[in-house]
Amino acid sequence: MGTTTTYLSNTSTKGIKAWFLSYLTWNSETHDYLTLDIAKVGGKLYGKVERTERATGERDVFIVIAVVSVYGSDCENFSYKTMDETEGPFVYDCPLRLIDGLPEPASKYARDWRESVRRYHATKPRQTKVGDRIKFDSPLKFSDGTEHDTFTVHSGGRRRSRIYRSDRGFNYRISGIGRLKYNILNR
């Protein structure tokens, strides 16, 4: 299946999530589909969907992915491509809360995809938050000649900018922090 382009009156995050919820929750002659949870990550939506076979009551829970784009057009302003985990999608930033606790899927593609999602989360750089206390595995050497390994994260004033204050009260910017090994002490 290709990409579908259409008009969506509300292209805010809330509007796109509402569209996805209604898109995934539906009934056919043989099955009922109920959306249990959804998440938006960048230009992707992930949905945990329960499918119930009407004749037997047998239930199955699976993940649906929609890659979405929003355009500034007055008529066709919204595009989406949907797939489920059995199609082996190449997007892995699905929140773990959607796949944790699900039974093992029958599809090899779905099993491989879930494993790739877990591997992605295990290796992705952690994001620091204002107020976090972090300790690096090795001290960092700065241009003023000092070395520090423990910092408190402060807002840098600009969007998502961070200043790292050492235990001695000096402020530093640390570029490429995602590539460095550290522990967050207060989480």
SULRAJO-V341435 format. One record per backbone hydrogen bond with DSSP energy under -1.0 kcal/mol. NH is the residue of the N-H (numbers start at 0). CO is the residue of the C=O. E is the energy in kcal/mol with one decimal. If there is no record, write none. Layout:
nh | co | e
NH | CO | E
NH | CO | E
This chain:
nh | co | e
3 | 79 | -2.9
5 | 77 | -3.1
15 | 11 | -2.7
16 | 12 | -2.4
17 | 13 | -2.0
18 | 14 | -2.2
19 | 15 | -2.4
20 | 16 | -2.5
21 | 17 | -2.2
22 | 18 | -2.5
23 | 19 | -2.1
24 | 20 | -1.4
27 | 30 | -3.4
31 | 51 | -2.1
32 | 25 | -3.1
33 | 49 | -2.5
35 | 47 | -3.1
36 | 47 | -1.1
38 | 45 | -2.2
40 | 43 | -2.7
43 | 40 | -1.5
44 | 65 | -2.7
45 | 38 | -2.9
46 | 63 | -2.7
47 | 36 | -3.0
48 | 61 | -3.0
49 | 33 | -3.1
50 | 59 | -3.4
51 | 31 | -2.7
52 | 57 | -2.8
53 | 29 | -2.8
56 | 52 | -2.7
59 | 50 | -1.9
61 | 48 | -2.4
63 | 46 | -2.6
64 | 82 | -3.5
65 | 44 | -2.5
66 | 80 | -2.6
67 | 42 | -3.0
68 | 78 | -2.3
70 | 76 | -2.9
77 | 5 | -2.2
78 | 68 | -2.7
79 | 3 | -2.5
80 | 66 | -1.8
82 | 64 | -2.3
84 | 62 | -2.1
86 | 83 | -2.1
87 | 84 | -1.3
97 | 94 | -1.7
99 | 95 | -2.9
101 | 98 | -1.8
110 | 106 | -2.2
111 | 107 | -2.8
112 | 108 | -2.5
113 | 109 | -2.5
114 | 110 | -2.2
115 | 111 | -2.1
116 | 112 | -2.2
117 | 113 | -2.3
118 | 114 | -2.4
119 | 115 | -2.5
120 | 116 | -2.2
121 | 117 | -1.9
122 | 118 | -1.5
123 | 119 | -1.5
130 | 152 | -2.7
131 | 128 | -2.5
133 | 150 | -2.6
134 | 182 | -2.4
135 | 148 | -3.0
136 | 180 | -2.3
139 | 147 | -3.5
141 | 145 | -2.8
144 | 141 | -2.2
147 | 139 | -2.0
150 | 133 | -2.6
151 | 164 | -2.3
152 | 131 | -2.8
153 | 162 | -3.2
155 | 160 | -2.6
160 | 157 | -2.0
162 | 153 | -2.8
163 | 171 | -3.5
164 | 151 | -2.8
165 | 169 | -3.1
166 | 149 | -1.0
168 | 165 | -2.1
171 | 163 | -1.9
178 | 175 | -1.7
179 | 176 | -1.4
182 | 134 | -2.5
184 | 132 | -3.3
